[in-house]
Amino acid sequence: MNTFSRAVLVFAKAPRAGHAKTRLIPLLGEAGAARLQARLCEHTLEQLVQGPWSLELWCAPDCQERFFQHCAQRYGLNLYRQRGEDLGARMSRALDQALARYRQVVIVGTDCPALGPTYVTQAFKALDESCQAVIGPAEDGGYVLLGLSRPEPRLFTDIAWGTAKVYQETRERLAQMDWSWRALEPLWDVDRPADYARLLAAQLLSPI
């Protein structure tokens, strides 16, 4: 039996050198970019682990990575493997599974260091106030958070994942479905050199 009726799913990619934060490799090198990936993931978990919700770590490519095993032990988390051909399929499947166990589910990534417990609490409040969905937009056109109270695969099909169109296309899909939804304050991701400079200026993490 679950202690909480809500869950936060953290979607994380293994911090493998040469495969993590690839757009920052010219600035940080392969090993440095991988270290940044790991630190962003741990920062997200540290921010959210004490909240009034169940916290789950959804791993790619699998749960056997030493880093994910470390996180499970350090933060007391259950690990789940992401499965699906693209990001949309992986999120849809994870939300389907989680919503069979929880009343409300929020999914976040690890690229947004400004995302903390207050932001997630605002998302759950929106779901409590009769919204069927809540989105935390990203300044680059994607989103940093998506919350649902019931599964809906239409939100994850035929979306241009990894582009600046993701948020707009998701908004259009919600309008087509005639869903009640709310947008939170836009936040920023760490993907490019300018984002890394912003991260250092914000002093949310120490330099790599």
C-alpha positions as CSV (number, residue, x, y, z in Angstrom):
1,M,0.0,0.0,0.0
2,N,1.3,3.4,-1.0
3,T,1.9,5.9,1.8
4,F,1.2,8.8,-0.6
5,S,-1.6,9.4,-3.2
6,R,0.8,11.4,-5.3
7,A,4.0,10.6,-7.1
8,V,6.9,12.5,-8.8
9,L,8.7,10.6,-11.5
10,V,12.2,11.8,-12.2
11,F,13.3,10.9,-15.8
12,A,17.1,10.6,-15.9
13,K,19.7,9.6,-18.4
14,A,22.8,7.7,-17.3
15,P,25.8,10.0,-17.0
16,R,27.9,8.2,-19.6
17,A,30.9,10.1,-21.0
18,G,30.3,10.9,-24.6
19,H,26.5,10.3,-24.4
20,A,25.4,12.8,-21.7
21,K,24.9,16.6,-22.2
22,T,26.4,16.3,-25.7
23,R,25.8,19.9,-26.5
24,L,28.1,20.9,-23.6
25,I,31.0,18.6,-24.6
26,P,32.8,21.3,-26.5
27,L,32.8,23.4,-23.3
28,L,33.3,20.8,-20.6
29,G,34.7,17.7,-22.4
30,E,33.0,14.3,-22.4
31,A,33.9,13.5,-18.8
32,G,32.9,17.0,-17.6
33,A,29.5,16.9,-19.4
34,A,28.8,13.5,-17.8
35,R,29.7,14.8,-14.3
36,L,27.3,17.7,-14.9
37,Q,24.6,15.3,-15.9
38,A,25.2,13.3,-12.6
39,R,25.2,16.5,-10.5
40,L,22.0,17.8,-12.0
41,C,20.3,14.5,-11.4
42,E,21.4,14.4,-7.7
43,H,20.4,18.1,-7.3
44,T,16.9,17.3,-8.5
45,L,16.6,14.3,-6.2
46,E,17.9,16.3,-3.2
47,Q,15.3,19.0,-3.9
48,L,12.4,16.6,-4.2
49,V,13.1,13.7,-1.9
50,Q,11.5,15.2,1.2
51,G,8.3,16.3,-0.4
52,P,4.8,14.9,0.5
53,W,4.8,12.5,-2.4
54,S,6.4,9.3,-3.5
55,L,9.6,9.9,-5.5
56,E,10.6,7.5,-8.2
57,L,13.7,7.5,-10.5
58,W,13.0,6.3,-14.1
59,C,16.3,5.3,-15.7
60,A,17.7,5.2,-19.2
61,P,19.0,3.0,-20.6
62,D,18.4,0.7,-17.6
63,C,18.5,0.5,-13.8
64,Q,21.8,-1.4,-13.6
65,E,24.0,1.7,-14.0
66,R,26.2,2.2,-11.0
67,F,25.1,5.8,-10.7
68,F,21.4,4.8,-10.5
69,Q,22.2,2.2,-7.9
70,H,24.0,4.8,-5.9
71,C,21.0,7.2,-6.1
72,A,18.6,4.4,-5.1
73,Q,20.7,3.7,-2.0
74,R,21.4,7.3,-1.1
75,Y,17.9,8.7,-1.5
76,G,15.9,5.5,-0.7
77,L,14.3,5.3,-4.1
78,N,12.7,2.7,-6.3
79,L,14.2,2.4,-9.8
80,Y,12.2,1.9,-12.9
81,R,13.4,1.4,-16.5
82,Q,12.2,3.8,-19.2
83,R,10.7,1.8,-22.1
84,G,9.6,3.1,-25.5
85,E,10.9,4.1,-28.9
86,D,11.0,7.8,-28.2
87,L,10.6,10.2,-25.2
88,G,6.9,10.5,-25.7
89,A,6.4,6.7,-25.6
90,R,8.6,6.4,-22.6
91,M,6.7,9.1,-20.7
92,S,3.3,7.8,-21.6
93,R,4.2,4.3,-20.4
94,A,5.6,5.6,-17.2
95,L,2.6,7.7,-16.5
96,D,0.2,4.9,-17.3
97,Q,2.0,2.6,-14.8
98,A,2.2,5.3,-12.1
99,L,-1.4,6.4,-12.4
100,A,-2.5,2.8,-11.8
101,R,-0.8,3.3,-8.3
102,Y,-1.3,6.9,-7.5
103,R,-4.2,9.5,-7.8
104,Q,-2.0,12.2,-9.3
105,V,1.4,12.0,-11.0
106,V,4.0,14.6,-12.0
107,I,6.9,13.8,-14.3
108,V,10.1,16.0,-14.4
109,G,13.5,15.7,-15.9
110,T,16.9,16.5,-14.4
111,D,17.9,19.5,-16.6
112,C,16.1,22.2,-14.6
113,P,18.1,23.2,-11.5
114,A,15.5,25.8,-10.6
115,L,12.8,23.3,-10.2
116,G,12.1,22.6,-6.5
117,P,9.5,21.4,-4.1
118,T,7.5,24.7,-4.2
119,Y,7.1,24.3,-8.0
120,V,6.0,20.7,-7.7
121,T,3.5,21.7,-5.0
122,Q,2.0,24.3,-7.3
123,A,1.6,21.6,-9.9
124,F,-0.3,19.3,-7.5
125,K,-2.4,22.2,-6.3
126,A,-3.5,22.8,-9.9
127,L,-4.6,19.1,-10.2
128,D,-6.4,19.5,-6.9
129,E,-8.3,22.4,-8.4
130,S,-10.0,20.4,-11.1
131,C,-7.3,20.7,-13.7
132,Q,-6.8,17.6,-15.7
133,A,-3.3,18.5,-16.6
134,V,-0.6,21.0,-15.5
135,I,2.5,22.0,-17.5
136,G,5.7,23.7,-16.4
137,P,7.0,25.4,-19.6
138,A,10.7,25.6,-20.4
139,E,12.0,28.9,-21.8
140,D,13.4,26.9,-24.8
141,G,10.0,25.8,-26.0
142,G,9.8,22.5,-24.3
143,Y,8.5,21.7,-20.8
144,V,10.2,20.9,-17.5
145,L,7.1,19.3,-15.8
146,L,3.9,17.6,-16.8
147,G,1.3,16.5,-14.3
148,L,-1.8,14.4,-15.0
149,S,-4.6,12.9,-13.0
150,R,-5.4,10.2,-15.6
151,P,-3.4,8.6,-18.5
152,E,-3.8,10.0,-22.0
153,P,-1.6,8.7,-24.8
154,R,-2.7,11.5,-27.2
155,L,-0.5,13.9,-25.3
156,F,2.6,12.0,-26.3
157,T,2.0,11.0,-30.0
158,D,3.2,13.0,-33.0
159,I,5.0,15.6,-30.9
160,A,8.3,17.0,-32.2
161,W,10.3,16.0,-29.1
162,G,13.6,17.8,-28.6
163,T,12.5,20.9,-30.5
164,A,11.2,24.3,-29.6
165,K,7.7,23.2,-30.6
166,V,7.0,20.8,-27.8
167,Y,5.1,23.1,-25.5
168,Q,3.0,24.7,-28.2
169,E,2.1,21.4,-29.7
170,T,1.1,20.0,-26.3
171,R,-1.0,23.1,-25.7
172,E,-2.7,22.6,-29.0
173,R,-3.4,18.9,-28.2
174,L,-4.9,19.8,-24.9
175,A,-7.2,22.3,-26.6
176,Q,-8.3,19.6,-29.1
177,M,-9.1,17.3,-26.2
178,D,-11.0,20.1,-24.5
179,W,-9.1,19.5,-21.3
180,S,-8.9,21.9,-18.3
181,W,-5.2,22.6,-17.7
182,R,-2.9,25.2,-16.2
183,A,0.6,26.5,-17.1
184,L,3.1,27.3,-14.3
185,E,5.9,29.9,-14.5
186,P,8.4,29.1,-17.2
187,L,11.8,27.8,-16.1
188,W,15.1,27.2,-17.8
189,D,17.0,24.1,-18.7
190,V,20.7,23.5,-18.8
191,D,21.5,22.3,-22.3
192,R,23.9,24.8,-24.0
193,P,27.0,26.7,-23.0
194,A,24.9,29.9,-22.3
195,D,22.8,27.8,-19.9
196,Y,25.8,26.6,-18.1
197,A,27.0,30.2,-17.6
198,R,23.6,31.0,-16.3
199,L,23.8,28.0,-13.9
200,L,27.1,29.2,-12.5
201,A,25.8,32.8,-12.2
202,A,22.8,31.5,-10.2
203,Q,25.1,29.6,-7.9
204,L,22.8,26.6,-7.9
205,L,25.7,24.2,-8.5
206,S,29.5,24.7,-8.2
207,P,31.6,24.7,-11.3
208,I,32.6,21.3,-12.9
